[in-house]
Amino acid sequence: MKNKEAGEEAARVAALEAALAAVDGVLEAGGGPFQVGPWVSALDCDLIPKLRHVVAAAGHYKGFSVAGHGWDALEQYIAVTGRMKATREVLVDDDVVVWGWSKFF
């Protein structure tokens, strides 16, 4: 997100895509819908806010989308966690995430 070097953009996007593909693999192997199976764990509590930043801020500022990469488990994870009451009560709205990143753009 903070990259200002146009020549580095492709490499950084590729690294993000590789990391998200790895998360998709973990989710597939875990039996879902969460990282270690049917229950939310501390791992999920760590990952969910980070993914929200990727979806909201990278989508807004960089035009990046999780959709269309074949990461079905990751897309399902984002949808399931977005519907959770705890997530809706704790995490800020996407527009606040975008605003928070605005100082870098």
Biopython code that builds the backbone (N, CA, C, O; Angstrom):
import numpy as np
from Bio.PDB.StructureBuilder import StructureBuilder

atoms = [
    (1, "MET", "N", (0.811, -1.202, 0.000)),
    (1, "MET", "CA", (0.000, 0.000, 0.000)),
    (1, "MET", "C", (0.852, 1.262, 0.000)),
    (1, "MET", "O", (0.493, 2.251, -0.640)),
    (2, "LYS", "N", (1.956, 1.239, 0.699)),
    (2, "LYS", "CA", (2.762, 2.445, 0.838)),
    (2, "LYS", "C", (3.765, 2.622, -0.291)),
    (2, "LYS", "O", (4.507, 3.604, -0.309)),
    (3, "ASN", "N", (3.798, 1.694, -1.226)),
    (3, "ASN", "CA", (4.768, 1.757, -2.308)),
    (3, "ASN", "C", (4.570, 3.013, -3.154)),
    (3, "ASN", "O", (3.461, 3.297, -3.608)),
    (4, "LYS", "N", (5.648, 3.758, -3.361)),
    (4, "LYS", "CA", (5.613, 4.952, -4.206)),
    (4, "LYS", "C", (6.443, 4.765, -5.471)),
    (4, "LYS", "O", (6.464, 5.642, -6.335)),
    (5, "GLU", "N", (7.122, 3.636, -5.584)),
    (5, "GLU", "CA", (7.974, 3.357, -6.726)),
    (5, "GLU", "C", (7.200, 2.556, -7.770)),
    (5, "GLU", "O", (6.867, 1.394, -7.538)),
    (6, "ALA", "N", (6.918, 3.166, -8.908)),
    (6, "ALA", "CA", (6.138, 2.497, -9.948)),
    (6, "ALA", "C", (6.812, 1.216, -10.419)),
    (6, "ALA", "O", (6.128, 0.249, -10.753)),
    (7, "GLY", "N", (8.128, 1.194, -10.450)),
    (7, "GLY", "CA", (8.853, 0.021, -10.895)),
    (7, "GLY", "C", (8.751, -1.167, -9.958)),
    (7, "GLY", "O", (9.022, -2.299, -10.358)),
    (8, "GLU", "N", (8.366, -0.923, -8.718)),
    (8, "GLU", "CA", (8.243, -1.992, -7.730)),
    (8, "GLU", "C", (6.810, -2.504, -7.582)),
    (8, "GLU", "O", (6.572, -3.503, -6.904)),
    (9, "GLU", "N", (5.875, -1.833, -8.206)),
    (9, "GLU", "CA", (4.457, -2.162, -8.006)),
    (9, "GLU", "C", (4.136, -3.612, -8.394)),
    (9, "GLU", "O", (3.471, -4.320, -7.638)),
    (10, "ALA", "N", (4.596, -4.049, -9.544)),
    (10, "ALA", "CA", (4.278, -5.408, -10.005)),
    (10, "ALA", "C", (4.818, -6.464, -9.040)),
    (10, "ALA", "O", (4.141, -7.453, -8.758)),
    (11, "ALA", "N", (6.025, -6.257, -8.539)),
    (11, "ALA", "CA", (6.618, -7.216, -7.605)),
    (11, "ALA", "C", (5.852, -7.235, -6.292)),
    (11, "ALA", "O", (5.671, -8.295, -5.693)),
    (12, "ARG", "N", (5.408, -6.084, -5.847)),
    (12, "ARG", "CA", (4.654, -6.026, -4.583)),
    (12, "ARG", "C", (3.274, -6.651, -4.727)),
    (12, "ARG", "O", (2.793, -7.324, -3.815)),
    (13, "VAL", "N", (2.641, -6.430, -5.869)),
    (13, "VAL", "CA", (1.342, -7.058, -6.117)),
    (13, "VAL", "C", (1.516, -8.576, -6.192)),
    (13, "VAL", "O", (0.699, -9.327, -5.658)),
    (14, "ALA", "N", (2.575, -9.020, -6.854)),
    (14, "ALA", "CA", (2.840, -10.464, -6.944)),
    (14, "ALA", "C", (3.075, -11.063, -5.560)),
    (14, "ALA", "O", (2.621, -12.173, -5.280)),
    (15, "ALA", "N", (3.777, -10.343, -4.699)),
    (15, "ALA", "CA", (4.017, -10.833, -3.334)),
    (15, "ALA", "C", (2.711, -10.895, -2.543)),
    (15, "ALA", "O", (2.485, -11.843, -1.791)),
    (16, "LEU", "N", (1.861, -9.901, -2.708)),
    (16, "LEU", "CA", (0.554, -9.913, -2.042)),
    (16, "LEU", "C", (-0.282, -11.081, -2.553)),
    (16, "LEU", "O", (-0.905, -11.793, -1.765)),
    (17, "GLU", "N", (-0.298, -11.278, -3.857)),
    (17, "GLU", "CA", (-1.060, -12.383, -4.429)),
    (17, "GLU", "C", (-0.539, -13.731, -3.927)),
    (17, "GLU", "O", (-1.327, -14.637, -3.656)),
    (18, "ALA", "N", (0.776, -13.868, -3.804)),
    (18, "ALA", "CA", (1.351, -15.115, -3.286)),
    (18, "ALA", "C", (0.939, -15.342, -1.836)),
    (18, "ALA", "O", (0.621, -16.467, -1.450)),
    (19, "ALA", "N", (0.941, -14.286, -1.038)),
    (19, "ALA", "CA", (0.541, -14.405, 0.363)),
    (19, "ALA", "C", (-0.940, -14.774, 0.473)),
    (19, "ALA", "O", (-1.314, -15.620, 1.285)),
    (20, "LEU", "N", (-1.771, -14.144, -0.339)),
    (20, "LEU", "CA", (-3.199, -14.452, -0.299)),
    (20, "LEU", "C", (-3.481, -15.860, -0.816)),
    (20, "LEU", "O", (-4.388, -16.529, -0.322)),
    (21, "ALA", "N", (-2.721, -16.313, -1.797)),
    (21, "ALA", "CA", (-2.861, -17.691, -2.279)),
    (21, "ALA", "C", (-2.496, -18.671, -1.169)),
    (21, "ALA", "O", (-3.136, -19.712, -1.022)),
    (22, "ALA", "N", (-1.471, -18.341, -0.390)),
    (22, "ALA", "CA", (-1.078, -19.188, 0.733)),
    (22, "ALA", "C", (-2.182, -19.235, 1.791)),
    (22, "ALA", "O", (-2.468, -20.299, 2.340)),
    (23, "VAL", "N", (-2.796, -18.099, 2.075)),
    (23, "VAL", "CA", (-3.912, -18.061, 3.028)),
    (23, "VAL", "C", (-5.066, -18.907, 2.495)),
    (23, "VAL", "O", (-5.694, -19.648, 3.251)),
    (24, "ASP", "N", (-5.343, -18.801, 1.208)),
    (24, "ASP", "CA", (-6.388, -19.617, 0.596)),
    (24, "ASP", "C", (-6.091, -21.101, 0.795)),
    (24, "ASP", "O", (-6.994, -21.882, 1.094)),
    (25, "GLY", "N", (-4.843, -21.484, 0.631)),
    (25, "GLY", "CA", (-4.450, -22.874, 0.843)),
    (25, "GLY", "C", (-4.656, -23.336, 2.272)),
    (25, "GLY", "O", (-5.118, -24.452, 2.507)),
    (26, "VAL", "N", (-4.317, -22.486, 3.223)),
    (26, "VAL", "CA", (-4.520, -22.807, 4.637)),
    (26, "VAL", "C", (-6.009, -22.978, 4.924)),
    (26, "VAL", "O", (-6.412, -23.903, 5.629)),
    (27, "LEU", "N", (-6.811, -22.091, 4.380)),
    (27, "LEU", "CA", (-8.252, -22.166, 4.607)),
    (27, "LEU", "C", (-8.847, -23.429, 3.990)),
    (27, "LEU", "O", (-9.720, -24.060, 4.585)),
    (28, "GLU", "N", (-8.382, -23.792, 2.814)),
    (28, "GLU", "CA", (-8.856, -25.025, 2.182)),
    (28, "GLU", "C", (-8.497, -26.245, 3.027)),
    (28, "GLU", "O", (-9.315, -27.147, 3.205)),
    (29, "ALA", "N", (-7.286, -26.267, 3.537)),
    (29, "ALA", "CA", (-6.804, -27.413, 4.314)),
    (29, "ALA", "C", (-7.457, -27.501, 5.691)),
    (29, "ALA", "O", (-7.565, -28.587, 6.260)),
    (30, "GLY", "N", (-7.892, -26.360, 6.225)),
    (30, "GLY", "CA", (-8.432, -26.320, 7.581)),
    (30, "GLY", "C", (-9.828, -26.868, 7.730)),
    (30, "GLY", "O", (-10.285, -27.066, 8.856)),
    (31, "GLY", "N", (-10.507, -27.116, 6.665)),
    (31, "GLY", "CA", (-11.866, -27.646, 6.762)),
    (31, "GLY", "C", (-12.915, -26.593, 6.985)),
    (31, "GLY", "O", (-14.106, -26.903, 7.008)),
    (32, "GLY", "N", (-12.509, -25.370, 7.148)),
    (32, "GLY", "CA", (-13.294, -24.152, 7.196)),
    (32, "GLY", "C", (-14.520, -24.148, 8.090)),
    (32, "GLY", "O", (-14.848, -25.152, 8.722)),
    (33, "PRO", "N", (-15.164, -23.056, 8.133)),
    (33, "PRO", "CA", (-14.871, -21.896, 7.310)),
    (33, "PRO", "C", (-13.739, -21.022, 7.854)),
    (33, "PRO", "O", (-13.334, -20.053, 7.212)),
    (34, "PHE", "N", (-13.229, -21.369, 9.043)),
    (34, "PHE", "CA", (-12.164, -20.566, 9.636)),
    (34, "PHE", "C", (-10.817, -21.271, 9.467)),
    (34, "PHE", "O", (-10.756, -22.367, 8.910)),
    (35, "GLN", "N", (-9.757, -20.657, 9.938)),
    (35, "GLN", "CA", (-8.421, -21.179, 9.666)),
    (35, "GLN", "C", (-8.172, -22.573, 10.226)),
    (35, "GLN", "O", (-7.493, -23.384, 9.597)),
    (36, "VAL", "N", (-8.709, -22.847, 11.380)),
    (36, "VAL", "CA", (-8.451, -24.161, 11.985)),
    (36, "VAL", "C", (-9.725, -24.992, 12.099)),
    (36, "VAL", "O", (-9.803, -25.906, 12.919)),
    (37, "GLY", "N", (-10.708, -24.679, 11.287)),
    (37, "GLY", "CA", (-11.923, -25.479, 11.286)),
    (37, "GLY", "C", (-13.186, -24.667, 11.502)),
    (37, "GLY", "O", (-13.309, -23.553, 10.994)),
    (38, "PRO", "N", (-14.119, -25.221, 12.252)),
    (38, "PRO", "CA", (-15.434, -24.596, 12.366)),
    (38, "PRO", "C", (-15.538, -23.452, 13.375)),
    (38, "PRO", "O", (-16.572, -22.788, 13.447)),
    (39, "TRP", "N", (-14.476, -23.212, 14.159)),
    (39, "TRP", "CA", (-14.557, -22.195, 15.206)),
    (39, "TRP", "C", (-13.537, -21.099, 14.986)),
    (39, "TRP", "O", (-12.438, -21.353, 14.491)),
    (40, "VAL", "N", (-13.893, -19.896, 15.347)),
    (40, "VAL", "CA", (-12.975, -18.752, 15.270)),
    (40, "VAL", "C", (-11.853, -18.963, 16.278)),
    (40, "VAL", "O", (-12.089, -19.354, 17.421)),
    (41, "SER", "N", (-10.637, -18.699, 15.837)),
    (41, "SER", "CA", (-9.473, -18.825, 16.722)),
    (41, "SER", "C", (-8.744, -17.488, 16.795)),
    (41, "SER", "O", (-9.121, -16.524, 16.128)),
    (42, "ALA", "N", (-7.705, -17.443, 17.607)),
    (42, "ALA", "CA", (-6.875, -16.237, 17.698)),
    (42, "ALA", "C", (-6.248, -15.914, 16.351)),
    (42, "ALA", "O", (-6.026, -14.746, 16.032)),
    (43, "LEU", "N", (-5.965, -16.935, 15.565)),
    (43, "LEU", "CA", (-5.416, -16.715, 14.218)),
    (43, "LEU", "C", (-6.385, -15.912, 13.360)),
    (43, "LEU", "O", (-5.976, -15.029, 12.606)),
    (44, "ASP", "N", (-7.655, -16.223, 13.479)),
    (44, "ASP", "CA", (-8.662, -15.485, 12.718)),
    (44, "ASP", "C", (-8.768, -14.044, 13.212)),
    (44, "ASP", "O", (-8.901, -13.111, 12.421)),
    (45, "CYS", "N", (-8.709, -13.881, 14.520)),
    (45, "CYS", "CA", (-8.794, -12.533, 15.092)),
    (45, "CYS", "C", (-7.640, -11.655, 14.621)),
    (45, "CYS", "O", (-7.778, -10.434, 14.555)),
    (46, "ASP", "N", (-6.521, -12.258, 14.300)),
    (46, "ASP", "CA", (-5.376, -11.532, 13.763)),
    (46, "ASP", "C", (-5.535, -11.250, 12.270)),
    (46, "ASP", "O", (-5.189, -10.167, 11.799)),
    (47, "LEU", "N", (-6.052, -12.212, 11.538)),
    (47, "LEU", "CA", (-6.123, -12.110, 10.084)),
    (47, "LEU", "C", (-7.281, -11.259, 9.579)),
    (47, "LEU", "O", (-7.122, -10.521, 8.607)),
    (48, "ILE", "N", (-8.422, -11.348, 10.210)),
    (48, "ILE", "CA", (-9.621, -10.672, 9.713)),
    (48, "ILE", "C", (-9.412, -9.166, 9.509)),
    (48, "ILE", "O", (-9.758, -8.662, 8.440)),
    (49, "PRO", "N", (-8.866, -8.427, 10.475)),
    (49, "PRO", "CA", (-8.671, -6.993, 10.235)),
    (49, "PRO", "C", (-7.691, -6.708, 9.099)),
    (49, "PRO", "O", (-7.871, -5.744, 8.354)),
    (50, "LYS", "N", (-6.668, -7.529, 8.963)),
    (50, "LYS", "CA", (-5.693, -7.326, 7.888)),
    (50, "LYS", "C", (-6.337, -7.521, 6.525)),
    (50, "LYS", "O", (-6.084, -6.761, 5.590)),
    (51, "LEU", "N", (-7.164, -8.536, 6.422)),
    (51, "LEU", "CA", (-7.862, -8.753, 5.154)),
    (51, "LEU", "C", (-8.824, -7.613, 4.850)),
    (51, "LEU", "O", (-8.995, -7.233, 3.692)),
    (52, "ARG", "N", (-9.451, -7.070, 5.884)),
    (52, "ARG", "CA", (-10.344, -5.919, 5.666)),
    (52, "ARG", "C", (-9.581, -4.756, 5.064)),
    (52, "ARG", "O", (-10.107, -4.045, 4.207)),
    (53, "HIS", "N", (-8.341, -4.552, 5.506)),
    (53, "HIS", "CA", (-7.523, -3.478, 4.954)),
    (53, "HIS", "C", (-7.174, -3.763, 3.495)),
    (53, "HIS", "O", (-7.201, -2.863, 2.655)),
    (54, "VAL", "N", (-6.849, -5.009, 3.205)),
    (54, "VAL", "CA", (-6.542, -5.369, 1.820)),
    (54, "VAL", "C", (-7.759, -5.126, 0.936)),
    (54, "VAL", "O", (-7.652, -4.503, -0.120)),
    (55, "VAL", "N", (-8.902, -5.616, 1.365)),
    (55, "VAL", "CA", (-10.116, -5.494, 0.561)),
    (55, "VAL", "C", (-10.511, -4.026, 0.388)),
    (55, "VAL", "O", (-10.785, -3.586, -0.728)),
    (56, "ALA", "N", (-10.542, -3.277, 1.474)),
    (56, "ALA", "CA", (-11.030, -1.896, 1.412)),
    (56, "ALA", "C", (-9.996, -0.940, 0.821)),
    (56, "ALA", "O", (-10.272, -0.260, -0.168)),
    (57, "ALA", "N", (-8.821, -0.887, 1.418)),
    (57, "ALA", "CA", (-7.837, 0.116, 1.005)),
    (57, "ALA", "C", (-7.144, -0.240, -0.311)),
    (57, "ALA", "O", (-7.012, 0.614, -1.187)),
    (58, "ALA", "N", (-6.704, -1.480, -0.458)),
    (58, "ALA", "CA", (-6.047, -1.861, -1.713)),
    (58, "ALA", "C", (-7.047, -1.808, -2.861)),
    (58, "ALA", "O", (-6.688, -1.482, -3.993)),
    (59, "GLY", "N", (-8.282, -2.125, -2.567)),
    (59, "GLY", "CA", (-9.311, -2.002, -3.589)),
    (59, "GLY", "C", (-9.529, -0.563, -4.000)),
    (59, "GLY", "O", (-9.634, -0.252, -5.186)),
    (60, "HIS", "N", (-9.597, 0.305, -3.023)),
    (60, "HIS", "CA", (-9.861, 1.723, -3.294)),
    (60, "HIS", "C", (-8.672, 2.424, -3.957)),
    (60, "HIS", "O", (-8.837, 3.093, -4.977)),
    (61, "TYR", "N", (-7.500, 2.275, -3.392)),
    (61, "TYR", "CA", (-6.338, 3.036, -3.855)),
    (61, "TYR", "C", (-5.540, 2.360, -4.970)),
    (61, "TYR", "O", (-4.905, 3.036, -5.779)),
    (62, "LYS", "N", (-5.573, 1.032, -5.013)),
    (62, "LYS", "CA", (-4.737, 0.319, -5.977)),
    (62, "LYS", "C", (-5.548, -0.473, -6.997)),
    (62, "LYS", "O", (-4.983, -1.055, -7.923)),
    (63, "GLY", "N", (-6.870, -0.497, -6.833)),
    (63, "GLY", "CA", (-7.708, -1.247, -7.754)),
    (63, "GLY", "C", (-7.548, -2.755, -7.624)),
    (63, "GLY", "O", (-7.879, -3.497, -8.548)),
    (64, "PHE", "N", (-7.042, -3.213, -6.481)),
    (64, "PHE", "CA", (-6.815, -4.633, -6.259)),
    (64, "PHE", "C", (-8.096, -5.291, -5.763)),
    (64, "PHE", "O", (-8.820, -4.725, -4.944)),
    (65, "SER", "N", (-8.364, -6.482, -6.262)),
    (65, "SER", "CA", (-9.534, -7.236, -5.833)),
    (65, "SER", "C", (-9.138, -8.671, -5.529)),
    (65, "SER", "O", (-8.323, -9.264, -6.236)),
    (66, "VAL", "N", (-9.710, -9.217, -4.490)),
    (66, "VAL", "CA", (-9.495, -10.616, -4.145)),
    (66, "VAL", "C", (-10.250, -11.509, -5.129)),
    (66, "VAL", "O", (-9.815, -12.622, -5.424)),
    (67, "ALA", "N", (-11.365, -11.025, -5.625)),
    (67, "ALA", "CA", (-12.179, -11.803, -6.558)),
    (67, "ALA", "C", (-11.439, -12.014, -7.883)),
    (67, "ALA", "O", (-10.637, -11.186, -8.314)),
    (68, "GLY", "N", (-11.735, -13.132, -8.497)),
    (68, "GLY", "CA", (-11.196, -13.396, -9.821)),
    (68, "GLY", "C", (-9.856, -14.104, -9.859)),
    (68, "GLY", "O", (-9.296, -14.312, -10.935)),
    (69, "HIS", "N", (-9.335, -14.476, -8.705)),
    (69, "HIS", "CA", (-8.051, -15.166, -8.645)),
    (69, "HIS", "C", (-8.206, -16.665, -8.415)),
    (69, "HIS", "O", (-7.221, -17.404, -8.422)),
    (70, "GLY", "N", (-9.432, -17.108, -8.212)),
    (70, "GLY", "CA", (-9.657, -18.524, -7.928)),
    (70, "GLY", "C", (-9.442, -18.896, -6.476)),
    (70, "GLY", "O", (-9.318, -20.074, -6.143)),
    (71, "TRP", "N", (-9.399, -17.900, -5.613)),
    (71, "TRP", "CA", (-9.218, -18.142, -4.184)),
    (71, "TRP", "C", (-10.596, -18.317, -3.539)),
    (71, "TRP", "O", (-11.052, -17.461, -2.780)),
    (72, "ASP", "N", (-11.236, -19.415, -3.845)),
    (72, "ASP", "CA", (-12.610, -19.632, -3.382)),
    (72, "ASP", "C", (-12.709, -19.678, -1.863)),
    (72, "ASP", "O", (-13.623, -19.092, -1.283)),
    (73, "ALA", "N", (-11.777, -20.368, -1.216)),
    (73, "ALA", "CA", (-11.815, -20.472, 0.247)),
    (73, "ALA", "C", (-11.613, -19.101, 0.888)),
    (73, "ALA", "O", (-12.260, -18.779, 1.885)),
    (74, "LEU", "N", (-10.728, -18.301, 0.326)),
    (74, "LEU", "CA", (-10.477, -16.961, 0.859)),
    (74, "LEU", "C", (-11.694, -16.065, 0.661)),
    (74, "LEU", "O", (-12.082, -15.327, 1.567)),
    (75, "GLU", "N", (-12.289, -16.129, -0.513)),
    (75, "GLU", "CA", (-13.488, -15.319, -0.761)),
    (75, "GLU", "C", (-14.618, -15.713, 0.196)),
    (75, "GLU", "O", (-15.327, -14.850, 0.714)),
    (76, "GLN", "N", (-14.781, -17.017, 0.428)),
    (76, "GLN", "CA", (-15.807, -17.479, 1.367)),
    (76, "GLN", "C", (-15.490, -17.000, 2.780)),
    (76, "GLN", "O", (-16.385, -16.584, 3.516)),
    (77, "TYR", "N", (-14.222, -17.059, 3.155)),
    (77, "TYR", "CA", (-13.771, -16.616, 4.476)),
    (77, "TYR", "C", (-14.098, -15.139, 4.688)),
    (77, "TYR", "O", (-14.612, -14.753, 5.738)),
    (78, "ILE", "N", (-13.801, -14.331, 3.698)),
    (78, "ILE", "CA", (-14.085, -12.899, 3.794)),
    (78, "ILE", "C", (-15.592, -12.671, 3.930)),
    (78, "ILE", "O", (-16.024, -11.835, 4.723)),
    (79, "ALA", "N", (-16.379, -13.402, 3.170)),
    (79, "ALA", "CA", (-17.838, -13.255, 3.245)),
    (79, "ALA", "C", (-18.378, -13.709, 4.599)),
    (79, "ALA", "O", (-19.200, -13.021, 5.206)),
    (80, "VAL", "N", (-17.919, -14.859, 5.069)),
    (80, "VAL", "CA", (-18.404, -15.397, 6.352)),
    (80, "VAL", "C", (-18.010, -14.476, 7.499)),
    (80, "VAL", "O", (-18.840, -14.153, 8.348)),
    (81, "THR", "N", (-16.759, -14.056, 7.528)),
    (81, "THR", "CA", (-16.316, -13.201, 8.639)),
    (81, "THR", "C", (-16.965, -11.819, 8.579)),
    (81, "THR", "O", (-17.157, -11.178, 9.612)),
    (82, "GLY", "N", (-17.298, -11.365, 7.387)),
    (82, "GLY", "CA", (-17.981, -10.079, 7.254)),
    (82, "GLY", "C", (-19.397, -10.093, 7.783)),
    (82, "GLY", "O", (-19.941, -9.050, 8.146)),
    (83, "ARG", "N", (-19.999, -11.272, 7.829)),
    (83, "ARG", "CA", (-21.374, -11.400, 8.339)),
    (83, "ARG", "C", (-21.432, -11.650, 9.841)),
    (83, "ARG", "O", (-22.504, -11.583, 10.441)),
    (84, "MET", "N", (-20.297, -11.936, 10.443)),
    (84, "MET", "CA", (-20.286, -12.244, 11.872)),
    (84, "MET", "C", (-20.626, -11.008, 12.701)),
    (84, "MET", "O", (-20.126, -9.915, 12.436)),
    (85, "LYS", "N", (-21.467, -11.190, 13.692)),
    (85, "LYS", "CA", (-21.862, -10.086, 14.569)),
    (85, "LYS", "C", (-20.638, -9.464, 15.237)),
    (85, "LYS", "O", (-20.515, -8.241, 15.300)),
    (86, "ALA", "N", (-19.742, -10.299, 15.730)),
    (86, "ALA", "CA", (-18.553, -9.784, 16.420)),
    (86, "ALA", "C", (-17.710, -8.919, 15.492)),
    (86, "ALA", "O", (-17.194, -7.882, 15.910)),
    (87, "THR", "N", (-17.568, -9.327, 14.265)),
    (87, "THR", "CA", (-16.788, -8.552, 13.297)),
    (87, "THR", "C", (-17.450, -7.205, 13.037)),
    (87, "THR", "O", (-16.793, -6.164, 13.035)),
    (88, "ARG", "N", (-18.747, -7.242, 12.820)),
    (88, "ARG", "CA", (-19.468, -5.988, 12.546)),
    (88, "ARG", "C", (-19.405, -5.026, 13.731)),
    (88, "ARG", "O", (-19.385, -3.809, 13.541)),
    (89, "GLU", "N", (-19.375, -5.565, 14.956)),
    (89, "GLU", "CA", (-19.353, -4.706, 16.136)),
    (89, "GLU", "C", (-17.966, -4.164, 16.466)),
    (89, "GLU", "O", (-17.848, -3.104, 17.082)),
    (90, "VAL", "N", (-16.924, -4.872, 16.068)),
    (90, "VAL", "CA", (-15.569, -4.504, 16.474)),
    (90, "VAL", "C", (-14.815, -3.726, 15.397)),
    (90, "VAL", "O", (-14.126, -2.754, 15.706)),
    (91, "LEU", "N", (-14.936, -4.136, 14.160)),
    (91, "LEU", "CA", (-14.157, -3.517, 13.096)),
    (91, "LEU", "C", (-14.831, -2.257, 12.574)),
    (91, "LEU", "O", (-16.057, -2.149, 12.562)),
    (92, "VAL", "N", (-14.019, -1.321, 12.148)),
    (92, "VAL", "CA", (-14.553, -0.085, 11.582)),
    (92, "VAL", "C", (-15.064, -0.355, 10.166)),
    (92, "VAL", "O", (-14.705, -1.356, 9.546)),
    (93, "ASP", "N", (-15.893, 0.536, 9.675)),
    (93, "ASP", "CA", (-16.414, 0.411, 8.318)),
    (93, "ASP", "C", (-15.297, 0.617, 7.295)),
    (93, "ASP", "O", (-14.259, 1.209, 7.592)),
    (94, "ASP", "N", (-15.538, 0.117, 6.093)),
    (94, "ASP", "CA", (-14.540, 0.214, 5.030)),
    (94, "ASP", "C", (-14.148, 1.665, 4.734)),
    (94, "ASP", "O", (-12.983, 1.941, 4.445)),
    (95, "ASP", "N", (-15.102, 2.589, 4.803)),
    (95, "ASP", "CA", (-14.766, 3.981, 4.504)),
    (95, "ASP", "C", (-13.786, 4.556, 5.532)),
    (95, "ASP", "O", (-12.999, 5.442, 5.200)),
    (96, "VAL", "N", (-13.822, 4.074, 6.749)),
    (96, "VAL", "CA", (-12.871, 4.520, 7.772)),
    (96, "VAL", "C", (-11.487, 3.930, 7.482)),
    (96, "VAL", "O", (-10.474, 4.603, 7.672)),
    (97, "VAL", "N", (-11.444, 2.691, 7.028)),
    (97, "VAL", "CA", (-10.166, 2.082, 6.636)),
    (97, "VAL", "C", (-9.556, 2.886, 5.486)),
    (97, "VAL", "O", (-8.367, 3.205, 5.511)),
    (98, "VAL", "N", (-10.353, 3.205, 4.501)),
    (98, "VAL", "CA", (-9.869, 3.993, 3.351)),
    (98, "VAL", "C", (-9.370, 5.347, 3.826)),
    (98, "VAL", "O", (-8.307, 5.800, 3.401)),
    (99, "TRP", "N", (-10.119, 5.995, 4.698)),
    (99, "TRP", "CA", (-9.697, 7.291, 5.233)),
    (99, "TRP", "C", (-8.363, 7.157, 5.977)),
    (99, "TRP", "O", (-7.483, 8.004, 5.827)),
    (100, "GLY", "N", (-8.215, 6.114, 6.765)),
    (100, "GLY", "CA", (-6.985, 5.904, 7.518)),
    (100, "GLY", "C", (-5.764, 5.765, 6.628)),
    (100, "GLY", "O", (-4.674, 6.202, 6.998)),
    (101, "TRP", "N", (-5.932, 5.168, 5.470)),
    (101, "TRP", "CA", (-4.827, 5.017, 4.532)),
    (101, "TRP", "C", (-4.605, 6.256, 3.675)),
    (101, "TRP", "O", (-3.597, 6.340, 2.973)),
    (102, "SER", "N", (-5.514, 7.211, 3.716)),
    (102, "SER", "CA", (-5.442, 8.377, 2.826)),
    (102, "SER", "C", (-4.180, 9.210, 3.027)),
    (102, "SER", "O", (-3.754, 9.907, 2.106)),
    (103, "LYS", "N", (-3.584, 9.153, 4.192)),
    (103, "LYS", "CA", (-2.371, 9.955, 4.426)),
    (103, "LYS", "C", (-1.198, 9.481, 3.576)),
    (103, "LYS", "O", (-0.213, 10.205, 3.435)),
    (104, "PHE", "N", (-1.283, 8.289, 3.012)),
    (104, "PHE", "CA", (-0.219, 7.778, 2.164)),
    (104, "PHE", "C", (-0.453, 8.066, 0.693)),
    (104, "PHE", "O", (0.377, 7.726, -0.150)),
    (105, "PHE", "N", (-1.598, 8.701, 0.378)),
    (105, "PHE", "CA", (-1.938, 8.957, -1.027)),
    (105, "PHE", "C", (-2.221, 10.415, -1.274)),
    (105, "PHE", "O", (-2.523, 10.803, -2.403)),
]
sb = StructureBuilder()
sb.init_structure("model")
sb.init_model(0)
sb.init_chain("A")
sb.init_seg("    ")
for serial, (resi, resn, name, xyz) in enumerate(atoms, 1):
    if name == "N":
        sb.init_residue(resn, " ", resi, " ")
    sb.init_atom(name, np.array(xyz, "f"), 0.0, 1.0, " ", f" {name:<3s}", serial, name[0])
structure = sb.get_structure()
